C-alpha cells in the first residue's frame, strides 16, 4: 500500500512519509473467543482481537503505527476437499 492511500484512512501519514513510499502492513490474531456453534444457522459467534502493524517505510526495523482492533461477528464453517476448513466471516461491530 502506498502512503498516499493510507493517508485517506489515517490523517497525517503523508505529512511524515513520502506519498509514493510503500508501507508494509502485517496483521495477527492475538485472541479469538468463540461462543457455541448454532446448529440451526450453521455458524458460530465470536470475538477477536487483532494487531495491525504499519511498518515504517524509511526504516523497516521500526513501526510507523500499530492498531489494536477488536471485532465481533459470526462465521459460517464449511468443510471442503481433504478436510480443509473454510470460514466465511460476517463482521458485526469493530472497535479500534
MARVEXKE-170095 format. One record per atom (N, C-alpha, C, O): atom name; x, y, z; residue number from 0. Coordinates in pm, whole numbers, plus 50000, padded with zeros to 5 digits. Each point is the difference from the previous one (the first is absolute). Layout:
% MARVEXKE-170095
+------+-------+-------+-------+-----+
: atom :     X :     Y :     Z : seq :
+------+-------+-------+-------+-----+
:   CA :     X :     Y :     Z : NUM :
...
+------+-------+-------+-------+-----+
//
This chain:
% MARVEXKE-170095
+------+-------+-------+-------+-----+
: atom :     X :     Y :     Z : seq :
+------+-------+-------+-------+-----+
:    N : 50084 : 49884 : 50000 :   0 :
:   CA : 49916 : 50116 : 50000 :   0 :
:    C : 50090 : 50124 : 50000 :   0 :
:    O : 50103 : 50002 : 50067 :   0 :
:    N : 49858 : 50097 : 49860 :   1 :
:   CA : 50073 : 50126 : 49996 :   1 :
:    C : 49960 : 50089 : 50117 :   1 :
:    O : 49888 : 49991 : 50051 :   1 :
:    N : 50204 : 50095 : 49991 :   2 :
:   CA : 49973 : 50095 : 50109 :   2 :
:    C : 49879 : 50086 : 49966 :   2 :
:    O : 49917 : 50027 : 50087 :   2 :
:    N : 50072 : 50016 : 49787 :   3 :
:   CA : 49888 : 50084 : 49958 :   3 :
:    C : 49866 : 49929 : 50020 :   3 :
:    O : 49902 : 50062 : 50041 :   3 :
:    N : 50093 : 49806 : 49931 :   4 :
:   CA : 49877 : 49922 : 50021 :   4 :
:    C : 49967 : 49992 : 50148 :   4 :
:    O : 49884 : 50007 : 50039 :   4 :
:    N : 50217 : 49977 : 50042 :   5 :
:   CA : 49982 : 49987 : 50144 :   5 :
:    C : 49956 : 50132 : 50064 :   5 :
:    O : 49931 : 49999 : 50102 :   5 :
:    N : 50110 : 50112 : 49839 :   6 :
:   CA : 49966 : 50131 : 50056 :   6 :
:    C : 49849 : 50023 : 50001 :   6 :
:    O : 49950 : 50076 : 50083 :   6 :
:    N : 49978 : 49860 : 49825 :   7 :
:   CA : 49853 : 50011 : 50000 :   7 :
:    C : 49939 : 49937 : 50125 :   7 :
:    O : 49893 : 50042 : 50045 :   7 :
:    N : 50175 : 49858 : 50011 :   8 :
:   CA : 49949 : 49931 : 50118 :   8 :
:    C : 50059 : 50054 : 50129 :   8 :
:    O : 49935 : 49997 : 50105 :   8 :
:    N : 50188 : 50054 : 49889 :   9 :
:   CA : 50069 : 50049 : 50119 :   9 :
:    C : 50056 : 50139 : 49969 :   9 :
:    O : 50107 : 50012 : 49939 :   9 :
:    N : 49822 : 50090 : 50102 :  10 :
:   CA : 50040 : 50138 : 49972 :  10 :
:    C : 50144 : 50028 : 50042 :  10 :
:    O : 50043 : 49961 : 50108 :  10 :
:    N : 50031 : 50107 : 49805 :  11 :
:   CA : 50134 : 50044 : 50033 :  11 :
:    C : 50110 : 49904 : 49965 :  11 :
:    O : 50118 : 50033 : 50016 :  11 :
:    N : 49850 : 49848 : 49936 :  12 :
:   CA : 50103 : 49903 : 49969 :  12 :
:    C : 50092 : 50051 : 49889 :  12 :
:    O : 50121 : 49979 : 50006 :  12 :
:    N : 49823 : 50089 : 49893 :  13 :
:   CA : 50083 : 50052 : 49891 :  13 :
:    C : 50077 : 50125 : 50040 :  13 :
:    O : 50090 : 50042 : 49928 :  13 :
:    N : 49876 : 50019 : 50185 :  14 :
:   CA : 50076 : 50114 : 50050 :  14 :
:    C : 50138 : 49954 : 50045 :  14 :
:    O : 50098 : 50073 : 49986 :  14 :
:    N : 49909 : 49807 : 50069 :  15 :
:   CA : 50124 : 49946 : 50055 :  15 :
:    C : 50080 : 49924 : 49894 :  15 :
:    O : 50123 : 50012 : 49996 :  15 :
:    N : 49810 : 49911 : 49919 :  16 :
:   CA : 50067 : 49914 : 49903 :  16 :
:    C : 49969 : 50045 : 49857 :  16 :
:    O : 49896 : 50060 : 49974 :  16 :
:    N : 50194 : 49909 : 49934 :  17 :
:   CA : 49981 : 50031 : 49859 :  17 :
:    C : 49877 : 49927 : 49947 :  17 :
:    O : 49982 : 49881 : 50026 :  17 :
:    N : 49933 : 50189 : 49901 :  18 :
:   CA : 49872 : 49945 : 49953 :  18 :
:    C : 50016 : 49876 : 49912 :  18 :
:    O : 49910 : 49916 : 49995 :  18 :
:    N : 50203 : 50072 : 49936 :  19 :
:   CA : 50021 : 49887 : 49909 :  19 :
:    C : 50069 : 49881 : 50065 :  19 :
:    O : 50023 : 49899 : 49935 :  19 :
:    N : 50011 : 50113 : 50194 :  20 :
:   CA : 50066 : 49889 : 50070 :  20 :
:    C : 49902 : 49886 : 50024 :  20 :
:    O : 49880 : 50020 : 50015 :  20 :
:    N : 50175 : 49858 : 49986 :  21 :
:   CA : 49919 : 49882 : 50030 :  21 :
:    C : 49999 : 49975 : 50150 :  21 :
:    O : 50103 : 50011 : 50067 :  21 :
:    N : 49779 : 49957 : 49986 :  22 :
:   CA : 49986 : 49965 : 50141 :  22 :
:    C : 49961 : 49853 : 50008 :  22 :
:    O : 49897 : 49960 : 49946 :  22 :
:    N : 50185 : 49961 : 50121 :  23 :
:   CA : 49966 : 49860 : 50022 :  23 :
:    C : 49908 : 49992 : 50121 :  23 :
:    O : 50022 : 50067 : 50101 :  23 :
:    N : 49876 : 49851 : 49887 :  24 :
:   CA : 49902 : 49984 : 50106 :  24 :
:    C : 49992 : 49852 : 50037 :  24 :
:    O : 49984 : 49915 : 49913 :  24 :
:    N : 50027 : 50057 : 50216 :  25 :
:   CA : 49984 : 49863 : 50047 :  25 :
:    C : 49889 : 49998 : 50104 :  25 :
:    O : 49978 : 50098 : 50071 :  25 :
:    N : 49954 : 49791 : 49937 :  26 :
:   CA : 49892 : 49986 : 50099 :  26 :
:    C : 50011 : 49862 : 50064 :  26 :
:    O : 50038 : 49902 : 49936 :  26 :
:    N : 49927 : 50094 : 50190 :  27 :
:   CA : 50001 : 49871 : 50069 :  27 :
:    C : 49883 : 49995 : 50099 :  27 :
:    O : 49961 : 50101 : 50058 :  27 :
:    N : 49986 : 49781 : 49958 :  28 :
:   CA : 49892 : 49979 : 50096 :  28 :
:    C : 50065 : 49977 : 50136 :  28 :
:    O : 50079 : 49908 : 50018 :  28 :
:    N : 49887 : 50177 : 50076 :  29 :
:   CA : 50054 : 49989 : 50136 :  29 :
:    C : 49916 : 49904 : 50084 :  29 :
:    O : 50052 : 49922 : 50079 :  29 :
:    N : 49817 : 50086 : 49902 :  30 :
:   CA : 49909 : 49918 : 50080 :  30 :
:    C : 49869 : 49985 : 49923 :  30 :
:    O : 49951 : 50095 : 49940 :  30 :
:    N : 49995 : 49785 : 50063 :  31 :
:   CA : 49868 : 49978 : 49941 :  31 :
:    C : 49918 : 49916 : 50097 :  31 :
:    O : 50046 : 49898 : 50051 :  31 :
:    N : 49834 : 50147 : 49972 :  32 :
:   CA : 49910 : 49932 : 50092 :  32 :
:    C : 49872 : 49965 : 49926 :  32 :
:    O : 49931 : 50089 : 49950 :  32 :
:    N : 50038 : 49785 : 50044 :  33 :
:   CA : 49877 : 49956 : 49935 :  33 :
:    C : 49902 : 49955 : 50108 :  33 :
:    O : 50038 : 49936 : 50098 :  33 :
:    N : 49839 : 50099 : 49883 :  34 :
:   CA : 49899 : 49952 : 50095 :  34 :
:    C : 49964 : 49859 : 49960 :  34 :
:    O : 50087 : 49912 : 50002 :  34 :
:    N : 49792 : 50062 : 49963 :  35 :
:   CA : 49964 : 49864 : 49961 :  35 :
:    C : 49949 : 49995 : 49858 :  35 :
:    O : 49952 : 50100 : 49945 :  35 :
:    N : 50059 : 49784 : 49998 :  36 :
:   CA : 49953 : 49978 : 49863 :  36 :
:    C : 49848 : 49999 : 49999 :  36 :
:    O : 49938 : 49934 : 50083 :  36 :
:    N : 50002 : 50139 : 49824 :  37 :
:   CA : 49855 : 50005 : 49984 :  37 :
:    C : 49960 : 49904 : 49889 :  37 :
:    O : 50017 : 50030 : 49882 :  37 :
:    N : 49931 : 49854 : 50156 :  38 :
:   CA : 49966 : 49898 : 49902 :  38 :
:    C : 49890 : 50045 : 49904 :  38 :
:    O : 49999 : 49959 : 49884 :  38 :
:    N : 49908 : 50125 : 50163 :  39 :
:   CA : 49889 : 50044 : 49915 :  39 :
:    C : 50049 : 50086 : 49884 :  39 :
:    O : 49950 : 49987 : 49888 :  39 :
:    N : 50146 : 50100 : 50137 :  40 :
:   CA : 50048 : 50091 : 49897 :  40 :
:    C : 50134 : 49956 : 49940 :  40 :
:    O : 50044 : 50058 : 49901 :  40 :
:    N : 50021 : 49842 : 50157 :  41 :
:   CA : 50126 : 49950 : 49948 :  41 :
:    C : 50116 : 50096 : 50015 :  41 :
:    O : 50091 : 50003 : 49917 :  41 :
:    N : 49907 : 50078 : 50191 :  42 :
:   CA : 50110 : 50094 : 50023 :  42 :
:    C : 50030 : 50011 : 50149 :  42 :
:    O : 49931 : 49941 : 50083 :  42 :
:    N : 50172 : 50134 : 49949 :  43 :
:   CA : 50029 : 50028 : 50141 :  43 :
:    C : 50038 : 50146 : 50015 :  43 :
:    O : 50060 : 50060 : 49911 :  43 :
:    N : 49905 : 49995 : 50203 :  44 :
:   CA : 50036 : 50139 : 50031 :  44 :
:    C : 50139 : 50001 : 50060 :  44 :
:    O : 50041 : 49904 : 50066 :  44 :
:    N : 50033 : 50203 : 49911 :  45 :
:   CA : 50134 : 50009 : 50056 :  45 :
:    C : 50039 : 50146 : 50024 :  45 :
:    O : 49937 : 50093 : 49951 :  45 :
:    N : 50168 : 49923 : 50127 :  46 :
:   CA : 50062 : 50130 : 50025 :  46 :
:    C : 50149 : 49980 : 49976 :  46 :
:    O : 50057 : 49901 : 50045 :  46 :
:    N : 50007 : 50193 : 49884 :  47 :
:   CA : 50142 : 49987 : 49968 :  47 :
:    C : 50074 : 50130 : 50028 :  47 :
:    O : 49949 : 50109 : 49976 :  47 :
:    N : 50173 : 49877 : 50076 :  48 :
:   CA : 50090 : 50113 : 50020 :  48 :
:    C : 50115 : 49984 : 49900 :  48 :
:    O : 50065 : 49896 : 49996 :  48 :
:    N : 49960 : 50208 : 49925 :  49 :
:   CA : 50105 : 49998 : 49900 :  49 :
:    C : 50097 : 50115 : 50021 :  49 :
:    O : 49961 : 50106 : 50050 :  49 :
:    N : 50163 : 49874 : 49912 :  50 :
:   CA : 50100 : 50107 : 49995 :  50 :
:    C : 50034 : 50021 : 49853 :  50 :
:    O : 50032 : 49905 : 49929 :  50 :
:    N : 49962 : 50219 : 50027 :  51 :
:   CA : 50037 : 50035 : 49863 :  51 :
:    C : 50119 : 50094 : 50008 :  51 :
:    O : 49991 : 50109 : 50057 :  51 :
:    N : 50121 : 49850 : 49885 :  52 :
:   CA : 50124 : 50079 : 50003 :  52 :
:    C : 50024 : 50066 : 49865 :  52 :
:    O : 49990 : 49936 : 49895 :  52 :
:    N : 50041 : 50192 : 50109 :  53 :
:   CA : 50036 : 50076 : 49881 :  53 :
:    C : 50151 : 50026 : 50010 :  53 :
:    O : 50045 : 50078 : 50085 :  53 :
:    N : 50031 : 49857 : 49829 :  54 :
:   CA : 50146 : 50007 : 50006 :  54 :
:    C : 50047 : 50136 : 49948 :  54 :
:    O : 49948 : 50052 : 49901 :  54 :
:    N : 50151 : 50004 : 50166 :  55 :
:   CA : 50058 : 50128 : 49962 :  55 :
:    C : 50062 : 49988 : 49860 :  55 :
:    O : 50089 : 49918 : 49981 :  55 :
:    N : 49864 : 50163 : 49921 :  56 :
:   CA : 50054 : 49988 : 49864 :  56 :
:    C : 50145 : 50047 : 49986 :  56 :
:    O : 50067 : 49965 : 49903 :  56 :
:    N : 49981 : 50113 : 50191 :  57 :
:   CA : 50138 : 50048 : 49994 :  57 :
:    C : 50096 : 49895 : 50056 :  57 :
:    O : 50106 : 49974 : 49941 :  57 :
:    N : 49858 : 49966 : 50171 :  58 :
:   CA : 50084 : 49899 : 50064 :  58 :
:    C : 49911 : 49888 : 50051 :  58 :
:    O : 49930 : 50017 : 50100 :  58 :
:    N : 50072 : 49869 : 49832 :  59 :
:   CA : 49906 : 49891 : 50032 :  59 :
:    C : 50030 : 49928 : 50131 :  59 :
:    O : 49931 : 49903 : 50033 :  59 :
:    N : 50169 : 50142 : 50041 :  60 :
:   CA : 50023 : 49944 : 50134 :  60 :
:    C : 49903 : 50058 : 50102 :  60 :
:    O : 49991 : 49951 : 50113 :  60 :
:    N : 49937 : 50153 : 49848 :  61 :
:   CA : 49911 : 50070 : 50092 :  61 :
:    C : 49857 : 50004 : 49947 :  61 :
:    O : 49976 : 49989 : 49880 :  61 :
:    N : 49930 : 50026 : 50212 :  62 :
:   CA : 49860 : 50019 : 49962 :  62 :
:    C : 49970 : 50148 : 49980 :  62 :
:    O : 50055 : 50085 : 50069 :  62 :
:    N : 49859 : 49944 : 49835 :  63 :
:   CA : 49950 : 50136 : 49983 :  63 :
:    C : 49875 : 50017 : 50084 :  63 :
:    O : 49974 : 50108 : 50054 :  63 :
:    N : 49947 : 49786 : 49958 :  64 :
:   CA : 49877 : 50003 : 50079 :  64 :
:    C : 49956 : 49857 : 50029 :  64 :
:    O : 50040 : 49906 : 49932 :  64 :
:    N : 49877 : 50081 : 50170 :  65 :
:   CA : 49942 : 49870 : 50032 :  65 :
:    C : 49855 : 50024 : 50041 :  65 :
:    O : 49970 : 50091 : 50077 :  65 :
:    N : 49942 : 49827 : 49872 :  66 :
:   CA : 49859 : 50008 : 50036 :  66 :
:    C : 49961 : 49872 : 50071 :  66 :
:    O : 50030 : 49890 : 49954 :  66 :
:    N : 49903 : 50124 : 50158 :  67 :
:   CA : 49946 : 49885 : 50072 :  67 :
:    C : 49849 : 50000 : 49973 :  67 :
:    O : 49929 : 50094 : 50035 :  67 :
:    N : 50025 : 49800 : 49903 :  68 :
:   CA : 49862 : 49993 : 49953 :  68 :
:    C : 49927 : 49885 : 50069 :  68 :
:    O : 50052 : 49889 : 50010 :  68 :
:    N : 49829 : 50140 : 50037 :  69 :
:   CA : 49911 : 49898 : 50054 :  69 :
:    C : 49877 : 49997 : 49911 :  69 :
:    O : 49941 : 50104 : 49972 :  69 :
:    N : 50021 : 49778 : 49984 :  70 :
:   CA : 49876 : 49993 : 49925 :  70 :
:    C : 49919 : 49878 : 50038 :  70 :
:    O : 50052 : 49898 : 50044 :  70 :
:    N : 49818 : 50118 : 49936 :  71 :
:   CA : 49905 : 49895 : 50032 :  71 :
:    C : 49928 : 49964 : 49872 :  71 :
:    O : 49971 : 50085 : 49917 :  71 :
:    N : 50002 : 49787 : 50067 :  72 :
:   CA : 49931 : 49957 : 49880 :  72 :
:    C : 49955 : 49856 : 50011 :  72 :
:    O : 49999 : 49940 : 50107 :  72 :
:    N : 49964 : 50007 : 49779 :  73 :
:   CA : 49963 : 49859 : 49994 :  73 :
:    C : 50073 : 49938 : 49882 :  73 :
:    O : 50041 : 50069 : 49906 :  73 :
:    N : 49974 : 49801 : 50098 :  74 :
:   CA : 50073 : 49931 : 49896 :  74 :
:    C : 49927 : 49872 : 49961 :  74 :
:    O : 49955 : 49923 : 50085 :  74 :
:    N : 50035 : 50059 : 49785 :  75 :
:   CA : 49944 : 49875 : 49947 :  75 :
:    C : 50117 : 49908 : 49967 :  75 :
:    O : 50098 : 50042 : 49939 :  75 :
:    N : 49890 : 49835 : 50102 :  76 :
:   CA : 50106 : 49903 : 49980 :  76 :
:    C : 49962 : 49906 : 49887 :  76 :
:    O : 49886 : 49956 : 49990 :  76 :
:    N : 50212 : 50015 : 49924 :  77 :
:   CA : 49977 : 49908 : 49890 :  77 :
:    C : 50119 : 49906 : 49991 :  77 :
:    O : 50116 : 50042 : 50010 :  77 :
:    N : 49856 : 49833 : 49970 :  78 :
:   CA : 50104 : 49899 : 49983 :  78 :
:    C : 50014 : 49973 : 49850 :  78 :
:    O : 49904 : 49961 : 49934 :  78 :
:    N : 50218 : 50061 : 50013 :  79 :
:   CA : 50022 : 49980 : 49857 :  79 :
:    C : 50098 : 49885 : 49981 :  79 :
:    O : 50032 : 49929 : 50095 :  79 :
:    N : 50016 : 50052 : 49784 :  80 :
:   CA : 50086 : 49887 : 49964 :  80 :
:    C : 50106 : 49968 : 50104 :  80 :
:    O : 50064 : 50090 : 50055 :  80 :
:    N : 49953 : 49783 : 49971 :  81 :
:   CA : 50104 : 49947 : 50089 :  81 :
:    C : 49995 : 50061 : 50140 :  81 :
:    O : 50103 : 50026 : 50061 :  81 :
:    N : 49777 : 49996 : 49988 :  82 :
:   CA : 49977 : 50046 : 50137 :  82 :
:    C : 50062 : 50136 : 50031 :  82 :
:    O : 50050 : 50022 : 50110 :  82 :
:    N : 49948 : 50069 : 49793 :  83 :
:   CA : 50047 : 50137 : 50020 :  83 :
:    C : 49880 : 50083 : 50044 :  83 :
:    O : 49895 : 49999 : 49936 :  83 :
:    N : 50121 : 50073 : 50175 :  84 :
:   CA : 49894 : 50085 : 50049 :  84 :
:    C : 50006 : 50136 : 49933 :  84 :
:    O : 50107 : 50058 : 49982 :  84 :
:    N : 49778 : 49992 : 49982 :  85 :
:   CA : 49989 : 50133 : 49940 :  85 :
:    C : 49902 : 50080 : 50085 :  85 :
:    O : 49898 : 49947 : 50044 :  85 :
:    N : 50133 : 50181 : 49980 :  86 :
:   CA : 49915 : 50085 : 50083 :  86 :
:    C : 49956 : 50123 : 49921 :  86 :
:    O : 50082 : 50066 : 49936 :  86 :
:    N : 49791 : 49963 : 50068 :  87 :
:   CA : 49946 : 50122 : 49942 :  87 :
:    C : 49961 : 50091 : 50117 :  87 :
:    O : 49905 : 49970 : 50073 :  87 :
:    N : 50168 : 50139 : 49946 :  88 :
:   CA : 49982 : 50085 : 50118 :  88 :
:    C : 49911 : 50119 : 49968 :  88 :
:    O : 50018 : 50068 : 49899 :  88 :
:    N : 49886 : 49956 : 50188 :  89 :
:   CA : 49909 : 50114 : 49989 :  89 :
:    C : 50027 : 50093 : 50118 :  89 :
:    O : 49977 : 49965 : 50115 :  89 :
:    N : 50071 : 50152 : 49854 :  90 :
:   CA : 50035 : 50099 : 50102 :  90 :
:    C : 49875 : 50072 : 50049 :  90 :
:    O : 49918 : 50044 : 49919 :  90 :
:    N : 50067 : 49967 : 50214 :  91 :
:   CA : 49885 : 50069 : 50056 :  91 :
:    C : 50038 : 50134 : 50065 :  91 :
:    O : 49929 : 50099 : 49985 :  91 :
:    N : 50183 : 49902 : 50087 :  92 :
:   CA : 50042 : 50122 : 50067 :  92 :
:    C : 50152 : 50001 : 50012 :  92 :
:    O : 50061 : 49897 : 50029 :  92 :
:    N : 50000 : 50222 : 49947 :  93 :
:   CA : 50145 : 50014 : 50008 :  93 :
:    C : 50034 : 50118 : 50090 :  93 :
:    O : 49934 : 50104 : 49997 :  93 :
:    N : 50170 : 49877 : 50085 :  94 :
:   CA : 50049 : 50105 : 50088 :  94 :
:    C : 50151 : 50007 : 49986 :  94 :
:    O : 50069 : 49899 : 50013 :  94 :
:    N : 49983 : 50222 : 49959 :  95 :
:   CA : 50145 : 50018 : 49985 :  95 :
:    C : 50053 : 50074 : 50120 :  95 :
:    O : 50120 : 50026 : 50008 :  95 :
+------+-------+-------+-------+-----+
//
